[in-house]
Amino acid sequence: MVRSLSILLVTISFAFAQKPIGLTVDASDAAQRIIHASLKIPVSPGPFTLEYPKWIPGEHGPTGPVADLASLRISAAGKTLAWRRDDVDMFAIHVDVPAGANELEVSLDYLSPAETTGFTSGASATTELAVVSWNQVLLYPQGQPSNSLQYRARLIVPSGWSFGTALPIERESGNTVDFAPASLTTLIDSPVLSGRHLRTIELSPGAMPAHYLHLAADSDAALNLSPETIAEYKQLVSETGALFGARHYRSYHFLVTLSDHVAHFGLEHHESSDDRTNEAAMTDEDARRFASGLLPHEFVHSWNGKYRRPAGLATPDYEQPMKGRLLWIYEGLTEYLGTILTPRSGLLNAEEYREGLAETAANLLDTPGRDWRPLEDTAVAAQVLYGSRDDWENVRRTVDFYPEGELLWLDADVMIRKLSQGKKSLDDFCKVFHGGKSGLPEVKPYELSDVVTALNSVQPYDWESFLRTRVDTIRTQPPMGGIVEGGWKLSYLEAIPSMLRIEEEERHWVILRYSLGLELNEDGVIRDVIRQSPADKAGMAPGAKLLAVNGRQYTAKVIHAAIQSGKGKTEPMELLVKDGEIYKTFRVDYHGGDRYPYLERDESKPDVLSEIIRPHAR
């Protein structure tokens, strides 16, 4: 059992040995993608080292954007000081503090990129909005735990902009916000969303703790949520209460960025989440469905990932490497819980949920990389796999602890229900492991043995073997027990399911992996080729561009028509591609028509799956 570590986040409870570090962040030029910052850091004379945050919680890698730290200047007692970057640790800055000086004055700029790839180090600002991630605009003294450092932060937002954050506010004056003193842990865990077009919706009026939905967009029109959508997010709050039975935050803030010009992802925080998606994600019905799982997933992380956290990820500062071996619990269990909370809240209906589950299962079945890489290694190697390429992803494997974690924990949920004859479920485990007493934020690290103990307290079983055989060993088949014993089976049909159609449209992809074995960008560039598929056997490779199908210029409609017309025939399909400067025709021997996964009801077994996703909050 790992000793409980009471970290965080209520700063008034800390007794600091020195006065707070002053931090002023000026986001007035955010529309130009430049953020200015200045710090006043208490020091003593002698050698001194400052660190730029490297390992960013929730990003599971050394992703601190130190390359975008610019205009660094350090002074003391009115004199400019020379500084030196460490030869090995690129995030460490050395400086000699002169005699008589008791404070360093530091100024720096953060250059926010325009590229929409990556996580928080990707595009975070447009002319209309910006997300301020504090880890990008500060330095901290080396060798001190983040929980022992206190910062007093001030933020200047562009004139006419509003903001939302979980960070407690001390005072506001015009476009300047002074925040209450906070530990470095709390500060970095509390980003600020600001924008010209910002709307705040209270999701639990009159209840404590309060829950807020802050939305910033590139237009006012993107903020016009329907009453039904607002009701579904209110229901999400209720459903998490029913699932976990406790809340470990003072208040919770969904920070939702709606823009086609920022990086799209979600990043968890204890009292908020940084959720970024396209501009129409709350107003266009297809776009809303496509993004429907984002907020549930990140919200679950407040319990699973922030409150309960694998010991290897509960590091004392932002320079210690994180160990991701248990990410199949941190992210995999969160993926499962977020996915079932989506239909429980009404954000998707039961059929749409099953369509997504069928795609998850089918994709993992079409992953030949399972032959050499166990699931656990995708977690251990997460820090490199997050940035891996699309080509040959099915051979390499990527961060499969998300989708395979969903199937694994569905398997465990159905097993608990089966062994207990429906009296217990994984919900009971969540109450035992993630619930407890509501209160202020804290972190309780754990090892796998703690998870096994909690599962056994809900339903006795050999849970260690159950989990290890699915995680540690080479398994050519994904864990399908939850689907099969849940009363359903994976099948295929010719008509594209609605959720897969929406995915194609939102991602601008053409998904042919279940038939030809190809995934294409909308312009015909081959994203990936599934090994042992008809396209692979014909010799096709990722990166080439598809130009023609059976002598006709390529479009998505043309290739689908060719797939359908070739059904039951013997003549191969001819695909002309351009690979660099080389043109080549491939003969693909496939005659099965369009093929897409779906879940078919198995009437010989109880429909446990439908019971799992029904609303649980009263």
C-alpha positions as CSV (number, residue, x, y, z in Angstrom):
1,M,0.0,0.0,0.0
2,V,1.4,3.4,-1.0
3,R,1.4,6.0,1.7
4,S,-1.3,8.7,1.1
5,L,0.4,11.9,-0.1
6,S,-1.7,15.0,0.9
7,I,-0.6,17.3,-1.9
8,L,-2.2,20.4,-3.0
9,L,-4.1,22.5,-3.6
10,V,-5.6,24.8,-1.0
11,T,-2.8,27.2,-0.6
12,I,-3.9,29.0,2.5
13,S,-3.0,25.9,4.5
14,F,0.7,26.0,3.7
15,A,3.3,27.6,5.9
16,F,6.1,28.9,3.6
17,A,9.6,29.7,4.8
18,Q,9.9,32.6,2.4
19,K,7.7,35.2,0.8
20,P,5.8,34.2,-2.4
21,I,7.3,34.4,-5.8
22,G,5.7,37.2,-7.7
23,L,4.5,36.4,-11.2
24,T,2.9,38.9,-13.6
25,V,1.7,37.5,-17.0
26,D,0.7,40.0,-19.6
27,A,-1.4,38.4,-22.3
28,S,-2.3,41.7,-24.1
29,D,-0.4,40.4,-27.2
30,A,-1.9,37.0,-27.1
31,A,-3.6,37.6,-30.5
32,Q,0.0,37.9,-31.9
33,R,0.8,34.7,-30.1
34,I,3.3,36.3,-27.7
35,I,2.8,36.3,-23.9
36,H,5.0,38.4,-21.7
37,A,5.9,37.4,-18.1
38,S,8.0,38.7,-15.2
39,L,8.9,37.2,-11.9
40,K,10.3,38.3,-8.6
41,I,12.0,35.4,-6.9
42,P,13.4,35.6,-3.3
43,V,17.0,34.4,-3.3
44,S,20.3,34.4,-1.3
45,P,23.7,35.3,-2.7
46,G,25.6,32.6,-4.5
47,P,25.0,30.0,-7.3
48,F,21.4,29.6,-8.1
49,T,19.5,27.4,-10.6
50,L,16.1,28.1,-12.1
51,E,14.0,25.4,-13.8
52,Y,11.5,25.6,-16.7
53,P,8.8,23.0,-16.2
54,K,9.6,19.9,-18.3
55,W,7.3,17.0,-17.4
56,I,3.8,18.3,-17.7
57,P,1.1,16.4,-15.7
58,G,-1.4,14.8,-17.9
59,E,0.8,15.0,-21.0
60,H,2.8,12.0,-19.8
61,G,6.1,13.2,-21.3
62,P,8.8,15.8,-21.2
63,T,6.7,18.2,-23.2
64,G,7.5,21.6,-21.6
65,P,8.0,23.9,-24.6
66,V,11.4,25.3,-23.6
67,A,12.2,26.0,-27.3
68,D,9.5,28.7,-27.2
69,L,11.0,30.4,-24.1
70,A,12.4,33.7,-25.4
71,S,13.7,37.1,-24.4
72,L,15.0,35.8,-21.1
73,R,16.6,38.5,-18.9
74,I,17.7,38.2,-15.3
75,S,18.7,41.0,-12.9
76,A,19.3,41.7,-9.3
77,A,19.8,44.9,-7.3
78,G,19.4,46.9,-10.5
79,K,22.1,45.0,-12.4
80,T,21.7,42.7,-15.3
81,L,23.1,39.2,-14.6
82,A,24.7,36.8,-17.0
83,W,22.9,33.4,-17.1
84,R,23.9,30.1,-18.5
85,R,21.9,27.1,-19.7
86,D,22.9,23.8,-18.3
87,D,24.9,21.7,-20.8
88,V,22.8,18.5,-20.2
89,D,19.4,19.7,-18.8
90,M,18.1,22.2,-21.4
91,F,15.4,23.3,-18.9
92,A,17.9,24.5,-16.2
93,I,19.2,28.0,-16.1
94,H,22.2,28.9,-13.9
95,V,22.9,32.3,-12.5
96,D,25.2,33.7,-9.8
97,V,23.4,35.9,-7.3
98,P,25.6,38.8,-6.2
99,A,26.3,39.7,-2.6
100,G,23.7,41.9,-1.1
101,A,20.9,40.8,-3.4
102,N,17.8,39.1,-2.0
103,E,15.6,39.0,-5.1
104,L,16.0,38.0,-8.7
105,E,13.9,39.9,-11.3
106,V,13.2,37.7,-14.3
107,S,11.5,38.7,-17.6
108,L,10.6,36.3,-20.4
109,D,8.3,35.8,-23.4
110,Y,6.5,32.7,-24.4
111,L,6.0,32.3,-28.2
112,S,2.8,30.4,-28.8
113,P,3.0,28.5,-32.1
114,A,0.5,28.7,-34.9
115,E,0.7,24.9,-35.6
116,T,-2.4,23.1,-34.4
117,T,-0.6,19.8,-33.6
118,G,0.5,18.7,-30.1
119,F,-1.0,19.4,-26.7
120,T,-0.7,22.6,-24.7
121,S,2.5,23.5,-26.5
122,G,0.5,23.6,-29.8
123,A,-1.6,26.5,-31.0
124,S,-3.3,28.1,-28.0
125,A,-4.3,31.5,-29.2
126,T,-6.3,33.2,-32.0
127,T,-7.2,36.8,-32.5
128,E,-10.3,36.1,-30.4
129,L,-9.2,33.9,-27.5
130,A,-6.2,32.4,-25.7
131,V,-5.5,29.7,-23.1
132,V,-2.8,30.6,-20.6
133,S,-0.9,27.5,-19.3
134,W,1.1,28.8,-16.3
135,N,3.9,26.2,-16.8
136,Q,4.8,27.9,-20.1
137,V,5.4,31.4,-18.6
138,L,7.4,30.8,-15.4
139,L,10.6,29.5,-13.9
140,Y,11.0,28.0,-10.4
141,P,13.9,27.4,-8.0
142,Q,15.6,24.0,-8.6
143,G,15.4,21.4,-5.8
144,Q,12.2,22.5,-4.1
145,P,9.0,20.4,-4.4
146,S,6.3,22.2,-6.3
147,N,4.0,21.9,-3.4
148,S,6.3,23.9,-1.1
149,L,6.6,26.9,-3.5
150,Q,4.1,29.7,-3.2
151,Y,3.3,32.1,-6.1
152,R,1.3,35.3,-6.2
153,A,0.1,35.5,-9.8
154,R,-1.3,38.5,-11.7
155,L,-2.8,38.2,-15.2
156,I,-3.5,41.0,-17.7
157,V,-5.9,39.9,-20.4
158,P,-6.6,41.9,-23.6
159,S,-9.0,44.7,-23.3
160,G,-12.6,43.6,-23.7
161,W,-11.9,40.0,-23.0
162,S,-13.4,37.8,-20.2
163,F,-11.9,34.7,-18.6
164,G,-12.7,31.5,-16.7
165,T,-10.5,29.5,-14.3
166,A,-10.5,27.4,-11.2
167,L,-7.7,29.5,-9.6
168,P,-9.2,31.6,-6.7
169,I,-9.4,35.3,-7.4
170,E,-8.3,37.9,-4.9
171,R,-9.3,41.0,-6.9
172,E,-10.1,42.3,-10.4
173,S,-9.5,45.8,-11.8
174,G,-10.2,46.5,-15.4
175,N,-8.4,43.9,-17.4
176,T,-6.1,42.9,-14.6
177,V,-6.7,39.9,-12.3
178,D,-4.9,39.3,-9.1
179,F,-5.1,35.7,-7.9
180,A,-4.9,34.5,-4.3
181,P,-1.5,33.0,-3.3
182,A,-1.2,29.5,-4.6
183,S,1.3,26.7,-4.5
184,L,3.2,26.1,-7.8
185,T,1.3,22.8,-7.9
186,T,-2.0,24.5,-7.8
187,L,-1.0,27.3,-10.2
188,I,0.2,24.9,-12.9
189,D,-2.9,22.8,-12.4
190,S,-5.2,25.9,-13.0
191,P,-5.0,27.2,-16.6
192,V,-7.0,30.3,-17.6
193,L,-9.3,30.5,-20.6
194,S,-9.9,34.0,-21.9
195,G,-11.5,35.5,-24.9
196,R,-13.6,38.2,-26.6
197,H,-16.5,35.8,-27.0
198,L,-16.9,34.0,-23.7
199,R,-19.9,32.5,-22.0
200,T,-20.2,30.9,-18.6
201,I,-23.0,28.4,-17.7
202,E,-23.6,27.2,-14.2
203,L,-24.2,23.4,-14.3
204,S,-25.3,22.8,-10.7
205,P,-27.2,25.9,-9.6
206,G,-27.5,26.1,-5.8
207,A,-25.4,22.9,-5.2
208,M,-22.0,22.7,-3.6
209,P,-19.5,22.3,-4.9
210,A,-20.4,24.5,-7.9
211,H,-19.7,23.4,-11.5
212,Y,-19.2,25.8,-14.4
213,L,-19.0,25.5,-18.2
214,H,-16.8,28.3,-19.6
215,L,-16.8,28.5,-23.4
216,A,-14.6,30.8,-25.4
217,A,-15.0,30.8,-29.2
218,D,-13.9,32.7,-32.3
219,S,-17.5,33.9,-32.7
220,D,-20.6,34.5,-30.6
221,A,-22.6,32.1,-32.8
222,A,-20.5,29.2,-31.5
223,L,-21.7,29.8,-28.0
224,N,-25.4,29.3,-28.7
225,L,-25.8,25.9,-27.0
226,S,-29.3,24.3,-27.2
227,P,-31.2,23.9,-23.9
228,E,-30.9,20.1,-24.5
229,T,-27.1,20.2,-24.7
230,I,-26.9,22.3,-21.5
231,A,-29.2,19.8,-19.8
232,E,-27.0,16.9,-20.9
233,Y,-23.9,18.5,-19.3
234,K,-25.9,19.2,-16.1
235,Q,-26.8,15.5,-16.2
236,L,-23.1,14.7,-16.6
237,V,-22.4,16.4,-13.3
238,S,-25.2,14.4,-11.6
239,E,-24.0,11.1,-13.2
240,T,-20.4,11.6,-11.8
241,G,-21.9,12.1,-8.4
242,A,-23.8,8.8,-8.7
243,L,-20.7,7.0,-10.0
244,F,-18.1,8.2,-7.5
245,G,-20.2,9.2,-4.5
246,A,-17.7,12.0,-3.6
247,R,-16.1,15.1,-5.1
248,H,-12.5,16.2,-4.3
249,Y,-12.5,19.9,-5.4
250,R,-13.7,23.3,-4.2
251,S,-15.5,23.9,-7.5
252,Y,-15.1,22.5,-11.0
253,H,-14.6,24.5,-14.2
254,F,-14.8,23.1,-17.8
255,L,-12.6,25.4,-19.9
256,V,-13.8,24.8,-23.4
257,T,-12.1,26.4,-26.4
258,L,-14.1,26.4,-29.6
259,S,-11.9,27.1,-32.5
260,D,-10.7,25.6,-35.8
261,H,-7.3,27.3,-35.3
262,V,-6.0,25.8,-32.0
263,A,-4.7,22.3,-31.1
264,H,-7.5,19.9,-30.4
265,F,-7.2,17.8,-27.3
266,G,-8.2,17.5,-23.7
267,L,-6.0,17.9,-20.6
268,E,-7.1,17.1,-17.1
269,H,-6.7,19.2,-14.0
270,H,-8.0,18.6,-10.5
271,E,-10.5,21.4,-10.4
272,S,-10.8,22.1,-14.2
273,S,-10.2,20.7,-17.6
274,D,-8.6,22.2,-20.7
275,D,-10.9,21.0,-23.5
276,R,-10.2,22.2,-27.0
277,T,-12.3,21.3,-30.1
278,N,-13.6,22.8,-33.3
279,E,-15.7,25.9,-33.4
280,A,-19.0,24.2,-34.2
281,A,-18.6,21.5,-31.6
282,M,-21.5,22.8,-29.4
283,T,-23.9,24.0,-32.1
284,D,-23.6,21.6,-35.1
285,E,-25.2,18.3,-34.3
286,D,-22.7,16.1,-36.0
287,A,-19.7,18.0,-34.6
288,R,-21.3,17.9,-31.2
289,R,-21.6,14.1,-31.3
290,F,-18.1,13.7,-32.5
291,A,-16.8,15.7,-29.5
292,S,-19.3,14.3,-27.0
293,G,-16.8,12.2,-25.1
294,L,-14.2,14.9,-24.5
295,L,-15.7,16.6,-21.4
296,P,-16.8,13.3,-19.7
297,H,-13.3,11.9,-20.2
298,E,-11.5,14.9,-18.7
299,F,-14.0,15.3,-15.9
300,V,-13.4,11.7,-14.8
301,H,-9.7,12.5,-14.5
302,S,-10.5,14.7,-11.4
303,W,-11.1,11.4,-9.6
304,N,-8.9,9.0,-11.7
305,G,-5.6,10.6,-12.4
306,K,-5.6,13.7,-10.1
307,Y,-7.1,12.4,-6.8
308,R,-6.0,8.8,-7.3
309,R,-2.7,8.7,-9.3
310,P,-0.2,5.9,-10.0
311,A,2.8,6.4,-7.8
312,G,5.1,6.6,-10.8
313,L,3.2,9.7,-12.0
314,A,3.0,11.4,-8.6
315,T,6.4,13.3,-8.9
316,P,7.4,16.1,-6.5
317,D,8.3,18.6,-9.2
318,Y,8.3,19.0,-13.0
319,E,11.9,17.8,-13.6
320,Q,11.5,14.2,-12.2
321,P,10.7,11.8,-15.0
322,M,7.2,10.2,-14.8
323,K,6.8,6.5,-15.1
324,G,3.7,5.5,-17.1
325,R,3.5,1.8,-16.5
326,L,0.0,2.1,-15.0
327,L,-1.5,4.4,-17.7
328,W,-3.8,1.6,-18.7
329,I,-5.5,2.5,-15.4
330,Y,-5.0,6.2,-15.4
331,E,-6.1,6.7,-19.0
332,G,-7.7,3.3,-19.8
333,L,-10.1,3.3,-16.9
334,T,-10.9,6.9,-17.6
335,E,-11.6,6.1,-21.2
336,Y,-14.1,3.5,-20.2
337,L,-15.8,5.6,-17.5
338,G,-15.9,8.7,-19.8
339,T,-17.3,6.6,-22.6
340,I,-20.2,5.1,-20.5
341,L,-20.9,8.5,-18.9
342,T,-21.6,9.9,-22.3
343,P,-24.8,7.8,-22.9
344,R,-25.7,8.0,-19.2
345,S,-25.7,11.8,-19.6
346,G,-27.6,11.7,-22.9
347,L,-24.8,13.2,-24.9
348,L,-25.0,10.1,-27.1
349,N,-27.8,7.5,-27.4
350,A,-27.3,3.8,-26.9
351,E,-26.9,3.0,-30.6
352,E,-24.3,5.7,-31.1
353,Y,-22.4,4.4,-28.1
354,R,-22.4,0.9,-29.4
355,E,-21.2,2.1,-32.8
356,G,-18.2,3.7,-31.2
357,L,-17.5,0.5,-29.1
358,A,-17.7,-1.6,-32.3
359,E,-15.1,0.6,-34.0
360,T,-12.8,0.4,-31.0
361,A,-13.0,-3.4,-31.0
362,A,-12.6,-3.7,-34.8
363,N,-9.6,-1.4,-34.9
364,L,-7.8,-3.3,-32.1
365,L,-8.5,-6.6,-33.9
366,D,-6.8,-5.0,-37.0
367,T,-3.7,-4.3,-35.0
368,P,-1.0,-6.8,-36.0
369,G,1.4,-5.0,-33.6
370,R,-0.2,-7.0,-30.9
371,D,2.0,-9.9,-32.1
372,W,5.1,-8.3,-30.5
373,R,4.1,-5.5,-28.2
374,P,2.1,-6.1,-25.0
375,L,-0.4,-3.4,-23.8
376,E,1.8,-2.5,-20.9
377,D,4.7,-1.4,-23.2
378,T,2.4,1.1,-24.9
379,A,2.0,2.7,-21.5
380,V,5.7,2.5,-20.6
381,A,6.6,4.1,-23.9
382,A,3.8,6.6,-23.9
383,Q,6.2,9.6,-23.9
384,V,7.4,8.6,-27.3
385,L,4.2,7.1,-28.7
386,Y,2.2,10.3,-28.3
387,G,4.3,11.8,-31.0
388,S,4.5,8.8,-33.3
389,R,3.5,9.0,-37.0
390,D,0.3,7.7,-38.6
391,D,2.1,5.4,-41.1
392,W,2.3,1.8,-40.0
393,E,0.6,2.7,-36.8
394,N,-1.2,-0.7,-36.8
395,V,2.3,-2.4,-36.8
396,R,4.0,-0.1,-34.3
397,R,1.0,0.3,-32.0
398,T,0.3,3.7,-30.5
399,V,-1.2,4.8,-27.1
400,D,-3.5,1.8,-27.2
401,F,-3.9,1.9,-23.4
402,Y,-6.8,4.3,-24.2
403,P,-9.0,2.1,-26.5
404,E,-7.8,-1.3,-25.2
405,G,-8.2,0.1,-21.7
406,E,-11.9,0.7,-22.5
407,L,-12.4,-2.9,-23.5
408,L,-10.4,-4.2,-20.6
409,W,-12.4,-2.3,-18.0
410,L,-15.7,-3.2,-19.7
411,D,-14.5,-6.8,-19.4
412,A,-13.9,-6.3,-15.6
413,D,-17.3,-4.5,-15.2
414,V,-19.2,-7.3,-16.9
415,M,-17.2,-9.9,-14.9
416,I,-18.1,-8.3,-11.6
417,R,-21.8,-8.2,-12.5
418,K,-21.7,-11.8,-13.6
419,L,-19.9,-13.1,-10.5
420,S,-22.2,-11.1,-8.1
421,Q,-25.3,-12.0,-10.1
422,G,-25.9,-8.3,-10.8
423,K,-25.6,-7.1,-7.2
424,K,-22.2,-5.3,-7.8
425,S,-20.5,-3.5,-10.6
426,L,-17.4,-1.4,-11.4
427,D,-19.4,1.5,-10.1
428,D,-18.9,0.0,-6.6
429,F,-15.2,-0.2,-7.2
430,C,-15.2,3.5,-8.2
431,K,-16.9,4.5,-5.0
432,V,-14.4,2.4,-2.9
433,F,-11.3,3.5,-4.8
434,H,-12.1,7.0,-6.1
435,G,-14.8,8.1,-3.7
436,G,-14.6,8.2,0.0
437,K,-15.2,11.5,1.7
438,S,-15.8,14.7,-0.3
439,G,-13.4,17.5,0.4
440,L,-10.5,19.6,-0.7
441,P,-8.1,18.4,-3.4
442,E,-5.5,15.9,-2.5
443,V,-3.4,13.2,-4.2
444,K,-3.5,9.6,-3.1
445,P,-0.9,7.6,-5.0
446,Y,-1.3,3.9,-5.6
447,E,0.3,0.8,-7.0
448,L,-1.4,-2.1,-8.9
449,S,-1.7,-4.0,-5.6
450,D,-4.0,-1.3,-4.3
451,V,-6.3,-1.6,-7.3
452,V,-6.4,-5.4,-6.9
453,T,-7.3,-5.0,-3.2
454,A,-10.1,-2.6,-3.9
455,L,-11.5,-4.9,-6.7
456,N,-11.5,-7.8,-4.3
457,S,-13.3,-5.8,-1.6
458,V,-16.1,-5.4,-4.1
459,Q,-16.1,-8.9,-5.6
460,P,-13.6,-11.6,-4.6
461,Y,-11.7,-13.0,-7.6
462,D,-8.2,-13.5,-8.9
463,W,-8.1,-9.9,-10.2
464,E,-4.3,-9.8,-10.3
465,S,-4.2,-12.6,-12.9
466,F,-7.2,-11.2,-14.7
467,L,-5.4,-7.9,-15.2
468,R,-1.9,-9.1,-15.7
469,T,-2.8,-11.6,-18.4
470,R,-4.5,-8.8,-20.3
471,V,-1.8,-6.2,-19.8
472,D,1.6,-7.8,-19.4
473,T,1.5,-10.6,-22.0
474,I,1.4,-10.8,-25.8
475,R,-2.2,-11.2,-26.8
476,T,-3.2,-11.4,-30.5
477,Q,-6.8,-10.7,-29.6
478,P,-8.1,-7.7,-27.6
479,P,-10.2,-8.3,-24.5
480,M,-13.6,-8.9,-26.0
481,G,-15.2,-10.5,-22.9
482,G,-17.1,-7.4,-22.0
483,I,-18.8,-7.3,-25.3
484,V,-19.5,-11.0,-25.7
485,E,-20.6,-11.6,-22.1
486,G,-22.4,-8.3,-22.2
487,G,-24.9,-9.7,-24.7
488,W,-23.5,-8.5,-28.0
489,K,-21.1,-9.6,-30.7
490,L,-19.0,-7.8,-33.3
491,S,-20.3,-8.0,-36.8
492,Y,-19.9,-6.1,-40.1
493,L,-22.4,-4.5,-42.5
494,E,-22.1,-2.5,-45.8
495,A,-23.9,0.7,-44.7
496,I,-21.6,3.1,-42.8
497,P,-22.7,3.7,-39.2
498,S,-23.6,7.2,-38.3
499,M,-20.7,7.7,-35.9
500,L,-18.2,6.4,-38.4
501,R,-19.6,8.7,-41.1
502,I,-19.3,11.7,-38.7
503,E,-15.7,10.7,-37.9
504,E,-14.9,10.6,-41.6
505,E,-16.4,14.1,-42.1
506,E,-14.9,15.7,-39.0
507,R,-11.4,14.2,-39.5
508,H,-11.5,14.6,-43.3
509,W,-10.6,11.0,-43.7
510,V,-11.8,8.1,-45.9
511,I,-11.9,5.0,-43.8
512,L,-11.5,1.8,-45.8
513,R,-9.5,-0.2,-43.3
514,Y,-12.2,-2.9,-42.9
515,S,-12.4,-3.6,-46.6
516,L,-9.3,-2.7,-48.6
517,G,-7.2,-2.1,-45.6
518,L,-6.6,1.6,-46.3
519,E,-7.0,4.9,-44.4
520,L,-6.9,8.0,-46.6
521,N,-6.8,11.7,-46.1
522,E,-9.6,13.5,-48.0
523,D,-7.1,14.3,-50.8
524,G,-6.2,10.7,-51.3
525,V,-2.9,10.5,-49.4
526,I,-2.6,7.1,-47.7
527,R,-2.4,7.6,-44.0
528,D,-1.9,3.9,-43.2
529,V,-2.1,0.5,-44.7
530,I,-3.3,-2.4,-42.5
531,R,-0.8,-5.3,-42.6
532,Q,-2.2,-8.5,-44.2
533,S,-5.1,-6.6,-45.7
534,P,-5.8,-6.7,-49.5
535,A,-4.0,-3.4,-50.0
536,D,-1.0,-4.6,-48.1
537,K,-0.8,-7.9,-50.0
538,A,-0.9,-5.8,-53.3
539,G,2.2,-4.0,-52.1
540,M,0.8,-0.6,-51.2
541,A,2.5,1.7,-48.7
542,P,1.6,4.7,-46.5
543,G,2.5,8.2,-47.8
544,A,1.6,7.6,-51.5
545,K,-1.2,9.5,-53.1
546,L,-4.1,7.7,-54.7
547,L,-4.8,9.3,-58.1
548,A,-7.2,6.9,-59.9
549,V,-9.5,3.9,-59.4
550,N,-10.0,1.6,-62.3
551,G,-8.8,4.3,-64.6
552,R,-11.1,7.0,-63.2
553,Q,-9.9,10.0,-61.2
554,Y,-10.0,9.3,-57.5
555,T,-12.7,10.7,-55.2
556,A,-14.3,9.0,-52.2
557,K,-17.4,8.3,-54.2
558,V,-15.5,6.8,-57.0
559,I,-13.6,4.3,-54.8
560,H,-16.8,3.4,-52.9
561,A,-18.5,2.8,-56.2
562,A,-15.6,0.6,-57.3
563,I,-15.7,-1.4,-54.1
564,Q,-19.4,-2.0,-54.5
565,S,-19.3,-2.9,-58.2
566,G,-16.5,-5.4,-57.6
567,K,-18.5,-7.3,-55.0
568,G,-18.6,-11.0,-55.9
569,K,-16.4,-10.5,-59.0
570,T,-13.0,-11.9,-59.7
571,E,-11.2,-9.1,-61.4
572,P,-8.9,-7.1,-59.0
573,M,-9.4,-3.3,-58.5
574,E,-6.7,-1.2,-60.1
575,L,-5.4,1.7,-58.0
576,L,-3.0,4.2,-59.6
577,V,-0.8,6.0,-57.0
578,K,2.0,8.6,-57.0
579,D,4.7,7.9,-54.6
580,G,7.3,10.7,-54.7
581,E,8.1,10.9,-58.4
582,I,7.0,7.4,-59.2
583,Y,3.6,6.4,-60.6
584,K,2.5,2.9,-60.1
585,T,-0.6,0.8,-60.5
586,F,-1.6,-1.8,-57.8
587,R,-4.0,-4.6,-58.4
588,V,-6.0,-5.1,-55.2
589,D,-7.8,-8.4,-54.9
590,Y,-10.9,-7.6,-52.8
591,H,-14.5,-8.5,-53.6
592,G,-16.4,-8.1,-50.3
593,G,-18.1,-4.7,-50.8
594,D,-18.1,-1.9,-48.3
595,R,-17.5,-3.3,-44.7
596,Y,-18.0,-1.5,-41.4
597,P,-18.2,-2.8,-37.8
598,Y,-21.3,-2.8,-35.6
599,L,-22.5,-4.7,-32.6
600,E,-25.2,-7.3,-33.1
601,R,-27.4,-8.4,-30.2
602,D,-26.8,-11.9,-28.9
603,E,-30.2,-12.9,-27.6
604,S,-28.8,-16.0,-25.8
605,K,-27.2,-13.7,-23.2
606,P,-28.5,-11.0,-20.9
607,D,-28.1,-7.4,-22.3
608,V,-25.6,-6.3,-19.6
609,L,-24.3,-3.6,-21.9
610,S,-27.6,-1.7,-21.9
611,E,-27.7,-1.9,-18.2
612,I,-24.2,-0.4,-17.9
613,I,-25.0,2.7,-20.0
614,R,-28.5,3.5,-18.7
615,P,-28.8,6.7,-16.6
616,H,-27.8,6.1,-12.9
617,A,-28.4,9.4,-11.3
618,R,-31.8,9.9,-9.7
